Amino acid sequence: MDGEEILQGGVANAGAVVRSGDHVLRPSNQHSASIHRFLRQVRARGFHGASEPVSIDPDGRERLRFVPGDVPLPPYPSWAQTDEALASVAVLIRGLHDASIGVSLDGESWNSEMADPAGGPVMCHNDVCLENVVFRDGRAVALLDFDFAAPGRRAFDLAAFVRMCVPIDDDFNASRLGWASIDKPMRLRVVCDAYGCDESGRAAVLSCLSDSIARGGEFVRRRVEAGEVAFIEMWNNMGGQERFDRRRQWWSDNYQDFADAIR
């Protein structure tokens, strides 16, 4: 439409997210009203590290305040791969979790597809990849795309972030997204330190990682089996099931290195 600029990135909503002046317009869903109410509540509590909801328009799109800054897309630029950038995202996630304590979440509608099956006391984003973070001067300032947000445990949300942004992946898979060869176990420690995990929190993140790795592959496969074109293309480009099998084996082979790094 006139005056609308397509914002690049994403898979499910690729090409459907646009900027119009100071606003971003993107497809809404059955959970958007609940997400908007939640975001308004945490903003009222002082957390401004997320898009500010404006409205759900008559055309079915949600309207949010545009957040200026840099959003890294694959192949990820070197500045987005620094430990400092990684730590700043962990701090932002901690801010979200802390601000959500005591927020009324009962009776709202949340997407269960990537949610913590155990539930939990904080609101989890559940999809913090680099494409869903706004940076300024190499530091994370806002989280985007709360479509999969739902109540859960802190460690569950951190594990999903770690899986995608440490990343928890072998070098061959990671290089397809532009990741350099880096010390991944130490980057897990960077996340735990920046978030402020105590000993039990670190153990919980480690425990949740195995489940997160399995769930990530299952999510993509479900979308492929449902015939979603964008996910079929991504699945094929990544190497299909073999890519996810290789990651699980790599995690099993390297698990102890990660456990040692966060002690």
PAZAPA-4460 file (N, C-alpha, C; in steps of 0.05 Angstrom, whole numbers, plus 32768, in hexadecimal, padded with zeros to 4 digits):
% residues 263
    n_x    n_y    n_z   ca_x   ca_y   ca_z    c_x    c_y    c_z   seq   type   mol
   8011   7FE8   8000   8000   8000   8000   8012   8019   8000     1      M     A
   8007   802F   7FF7   8016   8048   7FF6   8020   8050   8011     2      D     A
   8039   8058   8012   8045   8061   802C   804D   804A   803E     3      G     A
   804C   8031   8035   8054   801B   8046   806E   800F   803B     4      E     A
   8081   800B   804C   809B   8000   8046   809D   7FE4   8052     5      E     A
   80A2   7FD0   8041   80A5   7FB4   804B   80BE   7FB2   805C     6      I     A
   80BB   7FA6   8074   80D2   7FA1   8085   80DA   7F84   8081     7      L     A
   80F4   7F81   807B   80FE   7F66   8074   8102   7F55   808D     8      Q     A
   8102   7F3B   8089   8107   7F28   809F   80EE   7F17   80A4     9      G     A
   80F2   7F04   80B6   80DC   7EF2   80BE   80D8   7EDC   80AA    10      G     A
   80C6   7ECA   80B1   80BF   7EB3   80A0   80A1   7EB3   809C    11      V     A
   8092   7EAE   80B1   8075   7EAC   80AE   8068   7EC6   80A4    12      A     A
   8073   7EDD   80AC   8067   7EF7   80A4   8079   7F05   8090    13      N     A
   808B   7EF7   8083   809D   7F04   8070   808E   7F13   805A    14      A     A
   8095   7F2D   8057   8088   7F3D   8042   806E   7F4A   804B    15      G     A
   8064   7F43   8063   804B   7F4D   806D   804D   7F61   8084    16      A     A
   8066   7F67   808C   806B   7F7A   80A1   8076   7F93   8094    17      V     A
   8068   7FAA   8099   806F   7FC3   808C   8072   7FD9   80A0    18      V     A
   8081   7FEE   8097   8082   8006   80A7   8072   801C   8099    19      R     A
   8062   802A   80A9   8053   8041   809F   8057   8058   80B2    20      S     A
   806A   8069   80AB   8070   807F   80BC   807C   8076   80D6    21      G     A
   8070   807D   80ED   807A   8075   8107   806F   805B   8111    22      D     A
   8061   804D   80FF   8054   8034   8107   805D   801C   80F6    23      H     A
   805A   8005   8102   805E   7FEB   80F4   8043   7FDD   80F3    24      V     A
   803D   7FD3   80DB   8024   7FC4   80D8   802B   7FA7   80D1    25      L     A
   801F   7F94   80DE   8025   7F78   80D9   800C   7F68   80DE    26      R     A
   800A   7F4F   80D3   7FF2   7F3F   80D6   7FED   7F3A   80F4    27      P     A
   7FD4   7F3D   80FC   7FCC   7F36   8117   7FC3   7F19   8118    28      S     A
   7FBE   7F0F   812F   7FB4   7EF3   8133   7FA1   7EF3   814B    29      N     A
   7F98   7EDB   8151   7F84   7ED9   8167   7F8F   7EE0   8182    30      Q     A
   7FAA   7EE2   8184   7FB6   7EE9   819E   7FBF   7F06   81A0    31      H     A
   7FBC   7F15   818A   7FC7   7F30   8189   7FBC   7F42   819F    32      S     A
   7FA2   7F41   81A4   7F96   7F52   81B9   7FA3   7F4D   81D4    33      A     A
   7FA7   7F33   81DB   7FB3   7F2C   81F4   7FD0   7F37   81F5    34      S     A
   7FDE   7F34   81DF   7FFA   7F3D   81DE   7FFB   7F5B   81E2    35      I     A
   7FE9   7F6A   81D5   7FE9   7F87   81D8   7FE3   7F8F   81F5    36      H     A
   7FD1   7F81   8202   7FCB   7F88   821E   7FE3   7F82   822F    37      R     A
   7FF1   7F6C   822A   8009   7F66   823A   801E   7F7B   8236    38      F     A
   8024   7F82   821D   8039   7F96   8217   8033   7FB1   8224    39      L     A
   801A   7FB8   8224   8012   7FD2   8232   8018   7FD0   8250    40      R     A
   8012   7FB9   825B   8016   7FB6   8278   8034   7FB7   8280    41      Q     A
   8045   7FAA   8270   8062   7FAB   8278   806E   7FC6   8271    42      V     A
   8063   7FD4   825D   806D   7FEF   8259   8065   8001   8270    43      R     A
   804E   7FFD   827B   8045   800D   8292   8056   8007   82AA    44      A     A
   8063   7FEF   82AA   8075   7FE8   82C0   8092   7FF1   82BB    45      R     A
   8096   7FFF   82A5   80B1   800A   82A0   80C1   7FFB   828B    46      G     A
   80B7   7FE5   8280   80C6   7FD6   826C   80BF   7FE1   8250    47      F     A
   80D2   7FED   8243   80CD   7FF9   8229   80DD   7FEB   8213    48      H     A
   80E7   7FD2   8219   80F7   7FC3   8206   80E6   7FB2   81F3    49      G     A
   80D0   7FBC   81EA   80BE   7FAD   81D8   80AE   7FC2   81C8    50      A     A
   80A3   7FB9   81B2   8092   7FCA   81A2   807A   7FD4   81B2    51      S     A
   8073   7FED   81AE   805C   7FF8   81BC   8043   7FF3   81AA    52      E     A
   802F   7FE4   81B4   8017   7FDF   81A5   8007   7FF9   81A2    53      P     A
   7FFB   7FFB   818A   7FEA   8013   8184   7FCD   800A   8181    54      V     A
   7FC8   7FF6   816F   7FAC   7FEE   816A   7FAC   7FD4   815A    55      S     A
   7F95   7FC9   8157   7F90   7FB4   8143   7F7D   7FC0   812F    56      I     A
   7F85   7FC4   8117   7F76   7FD3   8103   7F60   7FC3   80F7    57      D     A
   7F4C   7FD1   80EB   7F36   7FC3   80DE   7F3E   7FB0   80C8    58      P     A
   7F55   7FB4   80BC   7F5E   7FA3   80A6   7F6B   7F89   80B0    59      D     A
   7F6C   7F86   80CB   7F77   7F6D   80D7   7F94   7F6E   80DD    60      G     A
   7FA0   7F85   80D9   7FBD   7F88   80E0   7FC0   7F95   80FB    61      R     A
   7FD5   7F8D   810A   7FDB   7F9A   8123   7FEE   7FB1   811D    62      E     A
   7FEB   7FC6   812C   7FFB   7FDF   8129   800B   7FE3   8142    63      R     A
   8026   7FE6   813E   8038   7FEB   8154   804A   8002   814E    64      L     A
   8055   800E   8163   8068   8024   815F   8082   801A   8154    65      R     A
   808C   8027   813F   80A5   801F   8133   80BC   8024   8147    66      F     A
   80CF   8011   8149   80E6   8014   815A   80FE   8019   8148    67      V     A
   810A   8030   8148   8122   8035   8137   813A   8026   8141    68      P     A
   814A   801D   812E   8163   800E   8135   8169   7FFA   811F    69      G     A
   817B   7FE8   8126   8185   7FD4   8113   817A   7FB8   811B    70      D     A
   816F   7FAA   8107   8166   7F8E   810B   8176   7F7C   80FA    71      V     A
   8188   7F6C   8105   8199   7F5B   80F5   818A   7F44   80E7    72      P     A
   8191   7F40   80CE   8185   7F2A   80BE   819C   7F19   80B4    73      L     A
   8197   7EFF   80AF   81AB   7EED   80A4   81B5   7EF7   8088    74      P     A
   81CE   7EF4   8082   81E4   7EEC   8094   81EA   7F01   80A8    75      P     A
   81EA   7EFA   80C2   81EC   7F0D   80D7   8206   7F1D   80D6    76      Y     A
   8205   7F37   80D9   821D   7F48   80D9   822E   7F42   80F1    77      P     A
   8247   7F48   80F0   825A   7F42   8105   8253   7F50   811F    78      S     A
   8248   7F69   811E   8242   7F77   8136   822C   7F69   8146    79      W     A
   821A   7F5B   8138   8204   7F4D   8146   820D   7F33   8152    80      A     A
   8225   7F2A   814C   822F   7F11   8157   8241   7F15   816F    81      Q     A
   8245   7F2D   8178   8257   7F32   818E   824B   7F29   81A8    82      T     A
   825C   7F23   81BC   8252   7F1C   81D6   8243   7F33   81E3    83      D     A
   824B   7F4B   81DD   823D   7F63   81E8   8220   7F64   81DE    84      E     A
   821C   7F5F   81C4   8201   7F5F   81BA   81F1   7F49   81C6    85      A     A
   81FD   7F32   81C9   81EF   7F1B   81D5   81E6   7F21   81F1    86      L     A
   81F9   7F2C   8201   81F3   7F32   821D   81DD   7F47   821F    87      A     A
   81DC   7F5A   820D   81C8   7F6F   820E   81AC   7F64   8209    88      S     A
   81AA   7F4F   81F9   8190   7F43   81F4   8187   7F34   820D    89      V     A
   819A   7F26   821A   8194   7F18   8233   8189   7F2B   8248    90      A     A
   8195   7F43   824A   818C   7F57   825D   8170   7F60   8256    91      V     A
   816A   7F63   823D   8150   7F6C   8234   813B   7F56   823B    92      L     A
   8141   7F3D   8237   812F   7F27   823E   812A   7F27   825C    93      I     A
   813F   7F2C   826C   813B   7F2D   8289   8128   7F43   8290    94      R     A
   812B   7F5A   8283   8119   7F70   8288   80FC   7F69   8282    95      G     A
   80F7   7F5B   826C   80DC   7F52   8265   80D1   7F40   827A    96      L     A
   80E1   7F2C   8282   80D8   7F19   8296   80D1   7F26   82B0    97      H     A
   80E3   7F37   82B9   80DE   7F45   82D3   80C5   7F56   82D2    98      D     A
   80C1   7F65   82BC   80AA   7F77   82BA   8090   7F67   82B9    99      A     A
   8091   7F4E   82B0   8079   7F3E   82AD   806F   7F32   82C7   100      S     A
   8080   7F32   82DC   8077   7F26   82F5   8060   7F35   8301   101      I     A
   804B   7F27   8306   8033   7F34   8312   801F   7F3F   82FD   102      G     A
   8027   7F3F   82E4   8014   7F47   82CF   7FFF   7F32   82CC   103      V     A
   7FE6   7F3B   82CA   7FD0   7F28   82C7   7FD0   7F1B   82AB   104      S     A
   7FD5   7F01   82AB   7FD7   7EF2   8292   7FC0   7EDE   828E   105      L     A
   7FB1   7ED9   82A4   7F9B   7EC6   82A3   7F84   7ED1   8292   106      D     A
   7F77   7EBF   8284   7F61   7EC7   8273   7F68   7ED3   8258   107      G     A
   7F82   7ED5   8253   7F8C   7EDF   8239   7F91   7EC8   8226   108      E     A
   7F94   7ECE   820D   7F99   7EBA   81F9   7FB6   7EBB   81EF   109      S     A
   7FC4   7EA5   81F2   7FE0   7EA3   81EA   7FE4   7E8D   81D7   110      W     A
   7FF8   7E90   81C5   7FFF   7E7B   81B2   800F   7E65   81C1   111      N     A
   8005   7E4D   81C0   8012   7E37   81CF   8027   7E28   81BE   112      S     A
   802B   7E30   81A5   803C   7E20   8193   8059   7E1F   819C   113      E     A
   8063   7E35   81A7   807F   7E35   81B1   8080   7E3A   81CF   114      M     A
   806A   7E38   81DC   8068   7E3F   81F9   8074   7E29   820A   115      A     A
   807C   7E31   8222   8086   7E1F   8236   8070   7E0C   823F   116      D     A
   8072   7DF2   823B   805D   7DE0   8243   8058   7DDF   8261   117      P     A
   806D   7DE8   8270   806A   7DE8   828D   805D   7E01   8298   118      A     A
   8059   7E15   8285   804F   7E2F   828E   8064   7E3D   829F   119      G     A
   805C   7E52   82AC   806F   7E60   82BD   8066   7E7B   82C6   120      G     A
   8077   7E88   82D6   806F   7EA1   82E3   8075   7EBA   82D4   121      P     A
   8084   7EB8   82BD   808A   7ED0   82AE   8080   7ECD   8292   122      V     A
   8080   7EE4   8283   8078   7EE3   8267   8091   7EDF   8256   123      M     A
   8090   7ECA   8246   80A7   7EC4   8234   80A1   7ECD   8218   124      C     A
   80B6   7ED7   820B   80B4   7EDF   81EF   80B3   7EC6   81DD   125      H     A
   80C5   7EB3   81E2   80C6   7E98   81D5   80D1   7E99   81B9   126      N     A
   80D8   7EB0   81AE   80E3   7EB0   8193   80F8   7EC7   8190   127      D     A
   810A   7EC9   81A4   811E   7EDE   81A2   8135   7ED5   8191   128      V     A
   8133   7ED9   8177   8149   7ED6   8164   8152   7EF2   815D   129      C     A
   8169   7EF4   8150   8174   7F0F   814A   8161   7F1F   8139   130      L     A
   8151   7F12   8127   813F   7F21   8116   8128   7F2D   8126   131      E     A
   8125   7F26   813F   8110   7F31   8150   811B   7F44   8165   132      N     A
   8132   7F4F   8160   813E   7F61   8173   8147   7F7B   8165   133      V     A
   8141   7F92   8171   814B   7FAB   8166   8164   7FB3   8176   134      V     A
   8179   7FBA   8168   8192   7FC3   8175   8197   7FE1   816E   135      F     A
   81A5   7FEE   8180   81B1   8008   817A   81CD   8008   8184   136      R     A
   81E0   800F   8172   81FC   800F   817A   8205   7FF4   8185   137      D     A
   81FA   7FDE   817A   8202   7FC3   8182   81F5   7FB9   819C   138      G     A
   81E2   7FC8   81A6   81D5   7FC1   81BF   81B7   7FBD   81BB   139      R     A
   81AC   7FA7   81C6   818F   7FA1   81C3   817F   7FB6   81D2   140      A     A
   816A   7FC0   81C4   8158   7FD4   81D1   813B   7FCC   81D1   141      V     A
   8134   7FB9   81C0   8118   7FB1   81BE   8114   7F95   81B2   142      A     A
   8100   7F87   81BC   80F8   7F6D   81B1   80E0   7F71   819F   143      L     A
   80E0   7F62   8189   80CA   7F64   8176   80BB   7F49   8174   144      L     A
   80A3   7F4A   8168   8094   7F32   8161   808E   7F20   8179   145      D     A
   807A   7F27   8187   8071   7F18   819F   805B   7F04   8198   146      F     A
   805A   7EFB   817F   8045   7EE9   8177   8044   7ECF   8187   147      D     A
   805B   7EC6   8190   805D   7EAC   819E   8060   7EB0   81BC   148      F     A
   805C   7EC8   81C6   805F   7ECD   81E3   804A   7EBD   81F3   149      A     A
   8052   7EB4   820A   8041   7EA5   821C   804E   7EA2   8237   150      A     A
   803E   7E9D   824C   804A   7E99   8266   805D   7E81   8267   151      P     A
   8072   7E83   8276   8085   7E6C   8278   809A   7E71   828C   152      G     A
   80AF   7E61   828B   80C6   7E63   829E   80DB   7E74   8291   153      R     A
   80EA   7E82   82A1   8100   7E93   8298   8114   7E82   8287   154      R     A
   811B   7E6B   8292   812F   7E5A   8285   8126   7E50   826A   155      A     A
   810C   7E4B   8267   8102   7E42   824E   8105   7E57   8238   156      F     A
   80FF   7E70   823F   8102   7E86   822B   8120   7E8B   8225   157      D     A
   8130   7E8A   8239   814D   7E8E   8235   8159   7E78   8223   158      L     A
   814F   7E5F   8227   815A   7E49   8217   8152   7E4C   81FA   159      A     A
   813A   7E56   81F4   8133   7E5B   81D8   8144   7E70   81CC   160      A     A
   814A   7E85   81DB   815B   7E9B   81D1   8177   7E90   81CD   161      F     A
   8182   7E81   81E0   819D   7E76   81DE   819F   7E64   81C5   162      V     A
   818B   7E53   81C1   818B   7E41   81AA   818F   7E50   8190   163      R     A
   8182   7E67   818D   8183   7E76   8174   819A   7E8A   8172   164      M     A
   81A3   7E94   8189   81B6   7EAB   8189   81D1   7EA6   8194   165      C     A
   81D6   7E8E   81A1   81F1   7E88   81A9   8202   7E82   8190   166      V     A
   81F9   7E73   817C   81E2   7E61   817C   81EA   7E45   8185   167      P     A
   81D6   7E35   818D   81DB   7E19   8194   81D8   7E09   817A   168      I     A
   81EE   7E07   816C   81ED   7DFB   8151   820A   7DF4   8148   169      D     A
   820D   7DE1   8137   8227   7DDA   812D   8230   7DF0   8119   170      D     A
   824A   7DF2   8114   8254   7E07   8103   8249   7E07   80E7   171      D     A
   8243   7DF0   80DC   8239   7DEE   80C1   821D   7DFB   80BF   172      F     A
   820C   7DF4   80D2   81F1   7DFF   80D2   81F2   7E1D   80D8   173      N     A
   8202   7E25   80EC   8203   7E40   80F4   820E   7E52   80DE   174      A     A
   8221   7E48   80CF   822D   7E58   80BA   8219   7E60   80A4   175      S     A
   8204   7E50   80A1   81F0   7E56   808D   81E2   7E71   8093   176      R     A
   81E2   7E78   80AC   81D5   7E91   80B5   81EA   7EA7   80B8   177      L     A
   8203   7EA1   80B2   8218   7EB5   80B3   8227   7EB6   80CE   178      G     A
   8221   7EA2   80E0   822F   7EA2   80FA   824C   7E9B   80F5   179      W     A
   825E   7EAA   8103   827A   7EA3   8102   8280   7E8C   8115   180      A     A
   8297   7E80   8113   829F   7E6B   8125   82A6   7E78   8140   181      S     A
   8296   7E73   8154   8299   7E81   816E   8298   7E6C   8185   182      I     A
   82A0   7E75   819C   82A0   7E64   81B4   8284   7E63   81BF   183      D     A
   8274   7E50   81B6   8258   7E4F   81BE   8254   7E49   81DB   184      K     A
   8263   7E36   81E8   825E   7E32   8205   8263   7E4C   8215   185      P     A
   8277   7E5C   820E   827C   7E74   821C   8266   7E89   8217   186      M     A
   825A   7E88   81FF   8244   7E9A   81FA   822B   7E93   820A   187      R     A
   8228   7E79   8210   8212   7E71   8223   8218   7E7E   823E   188      L     A
   8231   7E7D   8247   8237   7E8A   8260   8232   7EA8   8260   189      R     A
   8238   7EB5   8249   8232   7ED2   8246   8215   7ED7   824B   190      V     A
   8203   7EC7   8240   81E6   7ECA   8243   81DF   7EC7   8260   191      V     A
   81E8   7EB1   826D   81E1   7EAC   8288   81EA   7EC2   829B   192      C     A
   8203   7ECB   8296   820E   7EE1   82A7   81FE   7EFB   82A3   193      D     A
   81F9   7F02   828A   81EB   7F1B   8285   81CE   7F1B   8290   194      A     A
   81C1   7F04   828E   81A6   7F01   8298   81A5   7F02   82B7   195      Y     A
   81BB   7EF8   82C3   81BD   7EF6   82E0   81B3   7EDC   82EB   196      G     A
   81B8   7EC6   82DC   81AF   7EAC   82E5   81C0   7EA3   82FD   197      C     A
   81B2   7E98   8311   81C1   7E8C   8327   81C7   7E6F   831F   198      D     A
   81D2   7E5F   8331   81DA   7E44   832B   81C2   7E33   8321   199      E     A
   81AC   7E35   832E   8195   7E25   8326   818A   7E2F   830C   200      S     A
   818B   7E49   8307   8182   7E54   82ED   8192   7E4A   82D6   201      G     A
   81AD   7E49   82DA   81BE   7E3F   82C5   81B8   7E22   82BE   202      R     A
   81B4   7E12   82D3   81AD   7DF6   82CF   8193   7DF3   82C0   203      A     A
   8180   7E05   82C7   8166   7E04   82BA   8168   7E0B   829C   204      A     A
   8178   7E1F   8295   817C   7E26   8279   8188   7E0E   826A   205      V     A
   819C   7E02   8276   81A9   7DEB   8269   8195   7DD5   8265   206      L     A
   8184   7DD0   8279   8170   7DBB   8276   815C   7DC1   8260   207      S     A
   8154   7DDA   825F   813F   7DE2   824B   814A   7DE2   822E   208      C     A
   8165   7DE3   822B   8170   7DE5   8210   816A   7DCC   8200   209      L     A
   816C   7DB5   820C   8168   7D9C   81FD   814B   7D9C   81F2   210      S     A
   8138   7DA4   8203   811C   7DA5   81FA   8118   7DBA   81E5   211      D     A
   8125   7DD1   81E8   8123   7DE7   81D5   812D   7DDF   81B9   212      S     A
   8143   7DD0   81B8   814E   7DC7   819F   813B   7DB5   8191   213      I     A
   812F   7DA2   819F   811B   7D90   8193   8102   7D9F   818A   214      A     A
   80F8   7DB2   819B   80E0   7DC0   8195   80E3   7DD3   817D   215      R     A
   80FB   7DDE   817A   8100   7DF0   8163   80FD   7DE2   8148   216      G     A
   8108   7DCA   8147   8106   7DBA   812E   80E9   7DB1   8129   217      G     A
   80DB   7DAA   813F   80C0   7DA1   813C   80AD   7DB7   8133   218      E     A
   80B3   7DD0   813C   80A2   7DE6   8134   80A4   7DEB   8115   219      F     A
   80BD   7DEA   810B   80C1   7DEE   80EE   80B4   7DD8   80DE   220      V     A
   80B7   7DBF   80E8   80AC   7DA8   80D9   808D   7DA9   80D8   221      R     A
   8081   7DB2   80EE   8064   7DB5   80EF   805A   7DC8   80D9   222      R     A
   8068   7DDE   80D7   8061   7DF3   80C3   8065   7DE8   80A7   223      R     A
   807A   7DD8   80A3   807F   7DCC   8089   8068   7DB8   8082   224      V     A
   8061   7DA7   8095   804C   7D94   8090   8031   7DA1   808C   225      E     A
   802E   7DB9   8096   8015   7DC8   8092   8014   7DD5   8076   226      A     A
   802B   7DD4   8068   802C   7DDE   804D   8032   7DFC   804B   227      G     A
   803E   7E08   8060   8044   7E24   805F   805D   7E28   804E   228      E     A
   805A   7E37   8038   806E   7E39   8024   8088   7E44   802F   229      V     A
   8087   7E59   803F   809F   7E66   8049   80AF   7E52   805A   230      A     A
   80A1   7E42   806A   80B0   7E2F   807B   80BA   7E17   806A   231      F     A
   80AC   7E10   8056   80B6   7DFA   8044   80D1   7E04   8037   232      I     A
   80D1   7E1D   802E   80E9   7E27   8022   8100   7E28   8036   233      E     A
   80FA   7E31   804E   810F   7E32   8063   8119   7E16   806A   234      M     A
   8106   7E04   806D   810D   7DE8   8073   8120   7DDC   805E   235      W     A
   811A   7DE0   8045   812B   7DD6   802F   8146   7DE4   802F   236      N     A
   8146   7DFE   8033   815F   7E0D   8032   8172   7E05   8049   237      N     A
   8166   7DFE   805F   8176   7DF6   8077   8180   7DD9   8076   238      M     A
   8175   7DC9   8064   817D   7DAE   8062   816A   7D99   806D   239      G     A
   8151   7DA2   8073   813C   7D90   807B   8142   7D83   8096   240      G     A
   8137   7D6B   809A   8138   7D5E   80B4   8155   7D59   80BC   241      Q     A
   8167   7D54   80A8   8183   7D4D   80AE   8190   7D64   80BE   242      E     A
   8188   7D7D   80B7   8193   7D94   80C5   818D   7D94   80E3   243      R     A
   8174   7D8D   80EA   816C   7D8C   8106   8177   7D74   8114   244      F     A
   817A   7D5D   8106   8186   7D46   8112   81A3   7D4B   8119   245      D     A
   81B1   7D59   8107   81CD   7D60   810B   81D1   7D72   8123   246      R     A
   81BE   7D85   8127   81C1   7D97   813E   81BC   7D88   8158   247      R     A
   81A9   7D76   8159   81A5   7D67   8171   81BD   7D56   8178   248      R     A
   81CA   7D4A   8164   81E1   7D39   8169   81F8   7D4B   8173   249      Q     A
   81FB   7D62   8166   8210   7D75   816E   820D   7D7E   818B   250      W     A
   81F4   7D83   8193   81EF   7D8B   81AF   81F6   7D75   81C2   251      W     A
   81EE   7D5C   81BB   81F5   7D45   81CC   8213   7D42   81CF   252      S     A
   8222   7D46   81B9   823F   7D42   81B9   824D   7D58   81C9   253      D     A
   8241   7D70   81CA   824E   7D87   81D6   8242   7D91   81F0   254      N     A
   822E   7D82   81FA   821F   7D8B   8211   8232   7D91   8229   255      Y     A
   8245   7D80   822E   8256   7D83   8246   8266   7D9D   8245   256      Q     A
   826E   7DA5   822D   827D   7DBE   822A   826C   7DD6   8233   257      D     A
   8252   7DD5   822D   8240   7DEB   8235   823B   7DEA   8253   258      F     A
   8238   7DD1   825E   8233   7DCF   827A   824B   7DD9   828A   259      A     A
   8264   7DD3   8280   827C   7DDD   828E   827E   7DFB   828D   260      D     A
   8276   7E07   8276   827A   7E23   8272   8269   7E35   8285   261      A     A
   8252   7E2B   828E   8240   7E3B   829E   8242   7E35   82BC   262      I     A
   8255   7E24   82C4   8258   7E1E   82E0   8263   7E36   82EF   263      R     A
***
